[in-house]
Amino acid sequence: MRIATWNVNSITARLPRLLAWLESSGTDVLCVQETKTTAEGFPTEALREAGYESAVNATGRWNGVAVISRAGLDDVVSGLPDQPAYDGVMEPRALGATCGPVR
């Protein structure tokens, strides 16, 4: 399984580049940081059309993380254990998932 990470600095601005890279790289799971979009604004459909599932922890134009996977996406957990939920001060910076056989 090929796993990669990318500080994308705005997933909407980098989407064409990200999709081309996913196609050429053979990456199974991509973890992205600095998505800089809301969960509703995340390009879920474009990624689905490319054969990937996605999970996102994002609240707006700052921060945000996502897991993009073509190996399955189960047991998604946002945040860190024992940390408060996002309250306008705590930032969405953690996301975990099971992708195929890897947690």
N, C-alpha and C positions, 0 to 999 in steps of 0.2 A: 504494500500500500504506500502510495506517495502522498505525504502530508507537507503542506507549505504554509507559511504565514506571510502576510503583506500588510504594512501600514499604508492603507490605500488613500488616506487623506481626501475623502469624499468619494464614495462608491458611485454616485450618480455621474460625477465628472469623469471617472475612470472606467465606466462600465464597458465601452467598446474595447478598450485595451485589456480589461480583465477577462472578458469573454474570449478574446483572441488568444490570450495567454493560457487560459484553461484548456482550450482546444489543442494548442500546440505542445503544452507541457506534460500532458498525461497525469496531471494532479488529480488525486481522488478526493482529498479533503483540503480545503483552504480556510484558514482562520484569518479573518481580517479585523483590523483595528482602525479607529478614526473613520467610521462609516459616515459620520456627519449627516445623518438623515433620521427621520422618524421611522418607527416600525412600519407604519402605513406607507411611507415613501420609499421603502426598501424595494429593489428591483426583483422581487420574488418570481414574478412571471417570466421575465427574461432569463433568469437562471434556470427555471423549470424547463423552458423551451430548449435550453442547452444541455439538459439532462441532469441537473443538479437540484437537490433539496437545499433549503436554507433555514436557519434559525437566527434570530436577531435580538439583541438587547440594545435598544437605542431610544433616545427621547427627543432628539432635535439636531440642531446644527453643530453641536459639539460632541466629541467622544463617540461612543457606540462601537459595538463589536458584533461579529457574526461568524457563524460556522456554515460553510458551503460544502456540500458533500454529494458525491455520486456513489458512495459506499453505504448509504443508509443514514438515517438521522433519528435516533431514539433517545429517550431518557434526558431530554433537554432540561438544563438547570441554569437559571439566570442568577447572577450575583455570586457572592461567596457565603459559605456557611457562617452563621452567627453575625452577619452584617445586616444592618437595617435595609429595608427596601428603598428604592429610589424615592426621595422626598423633595426633590428640587435642589438639594444640596449634594447628596451622594450621587456620584456619576455612574452611568452604566458601563462598567469596564470589565466585566467577567461573564463568561458563558461557557457551559460545558455540555457535552453530548457524547453519546455512543455512536460511533460510525463504523459499521460492520463489526469486526471483532475488537475494535480499539475503543477504550474509554479514556 
